């Protein structure tokens, strides 16, 4: 074993040990379901902001998007990033304060299904059942993307077998989520968000300097593009670069429509509910937006400039070795472009520093997976078990059921992640559309339109979810539009139309008017 490998292992062990320690340290604070699922609504603005953004960004920020950039998809990456930044800002501006206030007003709701059920006074609890179904379904897919990222990282850095990498990520994420709950997730997300931020800032500066300044860096990237489009790097890269040249208005709209996801992402908007006070939301919003802008600039820099940087080091990603005509290159094969960040870090910094920064990928994967597991398990424990099966269940029993749910969902996600051809970006985009197209319109209507009915909400939720699944599995023409857009529109329209054709509940209307008069 080389000294470089030892240094990398030490960095990873220290980092992973810290995450488990946080879980153990915060476990003693979980005395109730509210503590485990929402931290007792006592989380400060900085932790709220970085936790929300870190759990939002996931591994695709350091793997999916840079990999897309690497294959010439700068336009798609740009519009996706712009959409996400806009969506984040609008969610903080229009949802954060109202949702926190509204969730407290409606029986101090601590989960999204519980909030929707209380807000629309759904005595049938059908809304809760449908909500939990979609939460568990899409979060299982989302969680699988985090495990895939862990496997790709460990294979890239340590050459580990895919399944071993999956199991390591599975064990670490599962341990501190089950032990520490919401506070552990928020605290680790704060640490991980800080690490991601520092990694992008430093590596962005270093990669520009190492390529001789920004002007020289762009020239080298253009040279790489010309060589790729000439067929020098094989058909896989030729098709990717040629395909990205056809990026048009529909593609830009699809990429920008990622912004719609923020209005309905349970593991993100739950952070708004857990913030200590509405007065601190403004600070959290400013911190979160600043983090996002700088992080996305780093994503674009590493993904785009990494093409030239790695080529100078004799490394080529995303190509079939049998088709590359250039001699002297180490070609890592098709599908490896999502390792551009890790491969760049390994060659840019000393082993220990590189190891710490590479933990940023692990951080991104874990910060999202833990949040998703917690949100899904809270839906099962609080909304299904206590809501239907055993209404008089104690907090201790609910916590036990929720922790068991974390384990089961994680295992299913692990099974889905066994496919080595899985794309982090692909899995995330599907789950993102699922939540944005189902819960997004309902959250907005719940906060701003008093006339929304439970029947309308149920109809919209079902239609939105079905649209996502169907649209995702069709292709060609209009179906090339990202599924979040049609699903969001259909869910919104169906909810409004059905609500108008169903009788409004006087109790719901009066309660909404009462909520609107409450002080922040």
Secondary structure, DSSP 4 states (H G I P E B T S, - for coil): --HHHHHHHHHHHHHHHHHHHHHHHHHTT--SHHHHHHGGG-B-HHHHHHHHHHHHHTGGGTTHHHHHHHTT-HHHHHHHHHHHHHHHHHHIIIIIHHHHHHHHHTTT--SHHHHHHHHTT-TT-HHHHHHHHHHHHHHHHHHHHHHHHHHHHHHHHH---HHHHHHHHHHHHHHHHHHHHHHHHHHHHHHHHHHHHHHHHHHHHHHHHHTTSHHHHHHHHHHHHHHHHTTTT-HHHHHHHHHHTT--HHHHHHHHGGGGGGGS-HHHHHHHHHBS-GGGHHHHHHHHHHHHHHHHHHHHHHHHHHHHHHHHTTEE-SS-GGG---TT-EE--TT-GGGHHHHHHHHHS-HHHHHHHHHHHHHHHHHHHHHHHHHHHHIIIIIIIIIII-TT--HHHHHHHHHHHHHHHHHHHHHHTT-TT--HHHHHHHHHHHHHHHHHHHHHHHHH-TT--HHHHHHHHHHHHHHHHHHHT--SGGGGS-HHHHHHHHHHHHHHHHHHTSPPPHHHHHHHHHHHHS--
